[in-house]
């Protein structure tokens, strides 16, 4: 049974590459998404899909790798240098292992190839039969491969555009990661300022100012010696109206 790593670490055709990987767990997708960006390849790879010859690997091409959790298939979307899908490759698997940094599949040999227009074909049936004859897989696994493949083909027949939409969601998510553009998140500890909150904050500031003024007033009127009190009384009798402001006089300094 073949083990396939989605980062293409063992593929000798690629000379230089960039690989990005994320794990997603939301209502749209659960599993691993990987993106292999081929900077330099030894030579282009040309394949035949539904009697159509297509170059699927070349300098600047990208392969989107989608590894859903708890599914028996994985998807490779082969894209050109302009991110246009060229082929959708569905691998039928025994198991998907969604381990960060080591995401891989246990391949069950049978594959479904799909063109962007929705035409598809089932391939590698000879490889599946050979694996059964060589006792690499069991009779149960042999039949399971066909069941999973036919379920996929029914789904492709019914609504392939909906499948493409989900695939492109995965592509845009991993592309943001590969380009280092993370969506901005509002700090949950700093909620947006509203008019209602502004009025509340103003009232709180007023209470704070009143309390602060009372404390200052108490500190300024602590008991003193008789000599100091008599001296102060003379000063206060000459300028009591000017130097001892009331709370109302401070209203113009209070933020409203």
ZIVEN-V931283 format. One record per residue. N is the residue number from 0. PHI is phi as a letter, one per 40 degrees, with the letter a starting at -180 (NA if undefined). OMEGA is omega in degrees with one decimal (999 if undefined). NEAR is the number of other ideal C-beta (glycine too) atoms within 10 Angstrom. Layout:
n-><N	N>
phi-><PHI	PHI>
omega-><OMEGA	OMEGA>
near-><NEAR	NEAR>
//
This chain:
n-><0	1	2	3	4	5	6	7	8	9	10	11	12	13	14	15	16	17	18	19	20	21	22	23	24	25	26	27	28	29	30	31	32	33	34	35	36	37	38	39	40	41	42	43	44	45	46	47	48	49	50	51	52	53	54	55	56	57	58	59	60	61	62	63	64	65	66	67	68	69	70	71	72	73	74	75	76	77	78	79	80	81	82	83	84	85	86	87	88	89	90	91	92	93	94	95	96	97	98	99	100	101	102	103	104	105	106	107	108	109	110	111	112	113	114	115	116	117	118	119	120	121	122	123	124	125	126	127	128	129	130	131	132	133	134	135	136	137	138	139	140	141	142	143	144	145	146	147	148	149	150	151	152	153	154	155	156	157	158	159	160	161	162	163	164	165	166	167	168	169	170	171	172	173	174	175	176	177	178	179	180	181	182	183	184	185	186	187	188	189	190	191	192	193	194	195	196	197	198	199	200	201	202	203	204	205	206	207	208	209	210	211	212	213	214	215	216	217	218	219	220	221	222	223	224	225	226	227	228	229	230	231	232	233	234	235	236	237	238	239	240	241	242	243	244	245	246	247	248	249	250	251	252	253	254	255>
phi-><NA	c	b	b	c	c	c	g	c	b	c	c	c	c	c	b	a	b	b	b	a	b	b	b	a	a	c	c	a	b	i	b	b	b	b	c	b	c	c	a	b	c	a	c	b	b	b	b	b	f	g	b	c	b	c	b	a	a	d	g	c	b	b	c	b	b	b	c	c	f	b	b	a	b	b	b	b	c	b	c	c	b	g	c	c	b	a	b	b	b	c	c	b	c	a	b	b	c	b	d	g	b	c	a	b	c	c	b	g	c	b	b	b	b	c	d	c	g	c	a	a	c	b	g	c	c	c	c	c	c	c	c	c	c	g	c	b	c	c	c	c	d	c	c	d	c	c	c	c	c	c	c	c	c	c	c	c	c	a	c	d	c	c	c	c	c	c	c	d	c	c	c	c	c	c	c	c	c	c	g	b	c	c	c	b	c	c	c	c	b	c	c	c	b	c	c	c	c	c	c	c	c	c	c	c	c	c	c	c	c	c	c	c	c	c	c	c	c	c	c	b	c	d	b	c	c	c	c	c	c	c	c	c	c	c	c	c	c	b	c	c	b	c	b	c	c	d	c	c	c	c	c	c	c	c	b>
omega-><-175.8	172.6	-178.7	173.5	-173.6	178.2	177.7	-176.3	-176.9	-176.7	-173.2	-179.4	-177.9	177.1	-178.4	-177.1	168.9	179.5	177.6	-177.1	174.7	173.0	-175.3	177.6	176.9	-175.3	178.3	-178.0	174.5	179.3	-178.1	172.2	178.0	177.6	176.8	178.2	-175.0	177.3	-179.4	176.5	-179.9	175.4	-178.4	177.5	178.0	-179.1	176.3	179.7	-178.1	177.6	178.5	179.7	-176.6	169.6	-174.8	177.9	-180.0	178.0	178.5	179.4	-179.8	173.9	175.7	-178.5	-178.1	-175.7	-177.7	174.8	174.0	174.3	-178.7	176.1	173.0	-174.4	168.8	177.2	-178.0	-173.4	177.1	-176.5	177.5	178.1	175.0	178.5	178.9	-177.7	174.5	-173.9	180.0	174.9	172.5	-171.8	169.1	-176.3	170.1	179.5	-173.5	179.8	-179.4	179.0	179.9	-179.4	-174.8	178.7	168.5	-168.2	179.8	167.7	-175.7	-176.3	173.5	180.0	-175.5	173.4	-179.8	179.7	175.6	176.3	-173.8	175.0	176.7	-176.3	175.7	175.2	177.8	178.9	179.5	179.9	178.9	178.4	178.0	-179.0	178.7	178.2	173.0	177.0	179.7	175.6	179.1	179.6	177.6	-179.2	177.0	179.9	179.3	179.1	-179.1	-179.6	-179.6	174.5	178.0	-178.5	175.5	179.1	178.0	178.4	-173.7	-174.4	178.6	176.9	178.1	176.7	178.2	178.7	179.1	178.1	-179.7	173.0	178.5	-179.2	-178.6	-179.9	-178.9	-179.5	175.9	179.1	-176.9	179.8	177.3	179.4	177.1	177.4	-179.3	179.2	178.6	179.7	-176.3	178.7	177.9	-178.0	-179.7	-178.4	179.2	-179.9	-179.8	178.9	179.1	178.8	179.6	179.4	179.5	178.6	179.1	179.6	179.2	179.1	179.2	-179.2	178.9	-179.5	-179.6	179.8	-179.6	179.5	178.6	-178.6	179.2	179.8	-177.8	-177.4	175.2	-178.6	179.4	178.2	-177.9	-179.7	179.9	-179.0	-178.7	177.6	-179.7	180.0	179.0	-179.6	-176.6	-179.3	179.9	-173.0	-177.1	-178.1	-174.9	-168.6	-178.4	-178.9	177.0	178.2	-179.0	-179.8	-178.9	-174.7	-177.5	177.7	-177.0	177.7	178.8	999>
near-><13	15	10	17	16	27	19	19	12	9	16	8	12	20	11	10	17	11	16	17	20	16	14	18	9	8	5	10	17	14	19	27	26	21	24	23	18	22	12	11	19	10	8	12	16	11	15	11	20	13	7	10	8	16	13	18	22	15	12	13	23	23	25	23	25	25	26	19	14	9	16	21	21	23	22	21	23	22	19	15	12	8	14	9	18	18	19	24	19	24	22	26	24	16	14	23	16	21	11	9	8	13	22	21	23	15	20	28	25	24	22	22	19	24	17	13	8	14	14	19	14	16	17	20	14	9	16	22	14	13	22	17	10	8	7	15	20	11	8	8	18	17	11	17	24	15	11	19	23	12	13	21	16	9	13	17	10	9	11	18	7	10	18	16	11	14	17	15	15	25	19	9	17	22	18	14	14	15	9	7	9	8	6	5	6	8	6	6	5	7	9	6	9	9	7	8	11	9	11	11	12	12	10	10	13	14	9	12	16	13	10	11	16	11	10	10	12	9	8	8	10	6	6	11	8	7	8	10	10	10	12	12	9	8	10	12	8	9	9	9	8	7	9	12	10	9	12	7	9	13	11	7	8	14	9	9>
//
